[in-house]
Amino acid sequence: MPRVKRGVNAKKKRKSVLKAAKGYRAGRGHLYRIASEAVDRALAYAFAHRKSKKREIRSLWIARINAAARMNGITYSRLMSGLLKANVALDRKCLADMAVNDPAGFSKVASTAKLSLAA
């Protein structure tokens, strides 16, 4: 078999890893083997935390909705149940935004939920 020279490809791979590790402290930003491990770990954390970020944001929305709902004399779970019964199609993101930026509109939504629970 013919000889394969891999210098160009190997250098390109090492260069891309070290570029990704730019700004890391000590050998993690300069030494290829250590930088490679650090970059692999960083990419794994980035993947996982993109998923967990969505969970954290949703829990923030729920906390905001709950606080606004309690100001209107209803709990979060009863509010969501009432909105489901009333066929109000507002998601948690919209409700949280409304709770922060439009308290009057949120109180109308909360009263709609209360009415549907009473009926």
VENDA-V259737 format. One record per backbone hydrogen bond with DSSP energy under -0.5 kcal/mol. NH is the residue of the N-H (numbers start at 1). CO is the residue of the C=O. E is the energy in kcal/mol with one decimal. If there is no record, write none. Layout:
nh=NH co=CO e=E
nh=NH co=CO e=E
This chain:
nh=5 co=3 e=-0.5
nh=6 co=4 e=-0.6
nh=10 co=6 e=-2.8
nh=11 co=7 e=-2.3
nh=12 co=8 e=-2.2
nh=13 co=9 e=-2.3
nh=14 co=10 e=-2.6
nh=15 co=11 e=-2.5
nh=16 co=12 e=-2.0
nh=17 co=13 e=-2.0
nh=18 co=14 e=-2.6
nh=19 co=15 e=-2.0
nh=20 co=16 e=-1.9
nh=21 co=17 e=-1.6
nh=22 co=19 e=-1.1
nh=24 co=21 e=-2.1
nh=28 co=25 e=-1.4
nh=29 co=26 e=-1.4
nh=30 co=27 e=-0.8
nh=31 co=27 e=-2.7
nh=35 co=31 e=-3.0
nh=36 co=32 e=-2.9
nh=37 co=33 e=-1.6
nh=38 co=34 e=-2.2
nh=39 co=35 e=-2.8
nh=40 co=36 e=-2.3
nh=41 co=37 e=-2.3
nh=42 co=38 e=-2.4
nh=43 co=39 e=-2.5
nh=44 co=40 e=-2.0
nh=45 co=41 e=-2.5
nh=46 co=42 e=-2.4
nh=47 co=43 e=-2.1
nh=48 co=44 e=-2.3
nh=49 co=45 e=-2.9
nh=50 co=46 e=-1.4
nh=51 co=47 e=-1.0
nh=52 co=48 e=-2.0
nh=53 co=49 e=-1.9
nh=54 co=50 e=-0.7
nh=54 co=51 e=-0.6
nh=55 co=51 e=-1.1
nh=56 co=52 e=-2.4
nh=57 co=53 e=-2.4
nh=58 co=54 e=-2.0
nh=59 co=55 e=-2.1
nh=60 co=56 e=-1.8
nh=61 co=57 e=-2.3
nh=62 co=58 e=-2.3
nh=63 co=59 e=-2.1
nh=64 co=60 e=-2.3
nh=65 co=61 e=-2.6
nh=66 co=62 e=-2.5
nh=67 co=63 e=-2.2
nh=68 co=64 e=-2.2
nh=69 co=65 e=-2.7
nh=70 co=66 e=-2.5
nh=71 co=67 e=-1.3
nh=72 co=68 e=-0.9
nh=72 co=69 e=-0.8
nh=73 co=70 e=-1.2
nh=74 co=69 e=-1.8
nh=79 co=75 e=-2.4
nh=80 co=76 e=-2.6
nh=81 co=77 e=-2.1
nh=82 co=78 e=-2.6
nh=83 co=79 e=-2.4
nh=84 co=80 e=-1.9
nh=85 co=81 e=-2.1
nh=86 co=82 e=-2.1
nh=87 co=84 e=-0.9
nh=88 co=83 e=-2.5
nh=89 co=87 e=-0.7
nh=90 co=88 e=-1.2
nh=95 co=91 e=-2.4
nh=96 co=92 e=-2.5
nh=97 co=93 e=-2.1
nh=98 co=94 e=-2.6
nh=99 co=95 e=-2.4
nh=100 co=96 e=-1.6
nh=101 co=97 e=-2.9
nh=102 co=98 e=-2.2
nh=106 co=102 e=-2.2
nh=107 co=103 e=-2.1
nh=108 co=104 e=-1.5
nh=109 co=105 e=-2.0
nh=110 co=106 e=-2.7
nh=111 co=107 e=-2.2
nh=112 co=108 e=-2.0
nh=113 co=109 e=-2.1
nh=114 co=110 e=-2.2
nh=115 co=111 e=-2.4
nh=116 co=112 e=-2.0
nh=117 co=113 e=-1.6
nh=118 co=114 e=-2.1
nh=119 co=115 e=-1.8
